[in-house]
């Protein structure tokens, strides 16, 4: 999206730019949500990233002492630290715990819950772990869980993620250790939605964040950093890293420069930017597989990008193989749809060739009436095959992808003008101009895809900004989220992917490997498959267990 508007998961986010969640019930929440979304990718990385390091690493790259400050260089800053308002609902926060959490290999395991319950039918019951307390010393109870979900579901709160929990009718707490979810219909991903961070039932608006997570809030200097301290009473064991500073630098090149200067312990960078660190003493580069894609979102109600011949021709003309090799430095793969290869829900039928077929692209354009015109730009009924492709100005990877698309498009007579803008300028133009966006999740296929392709989200911020409307896709998406039969759901989402491909809703370009630089020598790191917004899994999902290696 969100990432482009960043990060969730989407870009702008994520999606945070927040991946996946406009309110299905309260569409007036879109603007707030999308502002959260645009930052999610870094938000989660940001707060999840509780790595380890020091502001001035010792000579030779040795690990700092456990009581030293760890500084993480992050690409974007959250708009809120409140789970009710959309902060890290997929479990990417160090401040909060959910009832469940994900391991680096994306398996669910108990967190605040004592065990994983059966998730069948319309009633799901959790038993809470004993002896858990909030950062301020208050004991966790079922009433806190019921309160948190109730606040998300409460229409008056306009929570930007309320649509993600549309299957929940209510959450009750019959006693201190029991929580009962009452669903409107059987909902297969309900346990995955139980990663939402829990807050105290008497939380006050505007108060400092209080959770049960491995790190507690210290301070937030807006536009600069968030400071956290280790929770010494954490139910999972006190972290070895005692202080974390999450420092925000949006520009990729500036972040790389600050990392090289020793200001950060760790950061995430585009693949080409990490090359300088690969043989640097005291630093290590990590690569994490992901379901995170970059692609072009087309505004479908415009005369040029609304023509399926234009979209299909571009899908054949772009050189995805060259993008992976040159722009990603090999750290990725060609993309053809919203669900990544290697994930059980992926439909290989939609996969195409990484090598362009520009002869076929030209044939499609000619047959659709787009004829060669002045300056080599095709025209149809007096309209030039020309459109603007936006990208977030600080994102060097998206800039390079936009330029590559424009170069390939020119070879078949389509004129693409690229425009690097900030998110406030991008947001109001999405119904008119194309945008390099990012989304993708290895979680349940209901995630993100419902909001991106269901017509009820048409034009709602960074979800379905292109106004895609297909009644059959709506029906399939509704069936997929309400069915508990894996075989039925597999067929449903195979069909969804097929329709998205046939309709050329997006121009999918590449799937990324997330590349990180870490200074020092640490144990306890684990790399898994990451979503767009980096909320769970992967390198930074295990920061609370990091320890300086001897």
Secondary structure, 3 states (H helix, E strand, C coil): CEECCCCCCCECCCCCCCCCCCCCCCHHHHHHHHHHHCCHHHHHHHHHCCCCCCCCCCHHHCCCCCCCEEEEEECCCCCCCCHHHCCCCCCCCCCCCCCEEECCCCCEEECCECCCCCCCCCEEEEEECCCCECCCCCECCHHHHHHHHHHHHCHHHCCCCHHHHCCEEEEEEEECCEEEEEECCCCHHHHHHHHCCCCCCCCCCCCCCCCCCCEEEEEEECCCEEEEEECCCCCCCCCCCCEEEEEECCCHHHHHHHHHCCCCCEEEECHHHHHHHCCCCCEEEEEECECCEEEEECCCCCCCCCCHHHHHHHHHHCCHHHHHHHHCCCCEEECCCCCCCCCCCCCHHHCCCCCCCHHHHHHHHHHCCCECCHHHCCEECCEECEEEEEEECCCHHHHHHHHHHHHHHHCCCCEEEEEEECHHHHHCCCCCCEEEEEECCCCCCCCCHHHHHCHHHCCECCECCCCCCCHHHHHHHHHHHHCCCHHHHHHHHHHHHHHHHHCCCEEEEEEECEEEEEECCEECCCCCCECCCCCCCCHHHHHHHCEECC
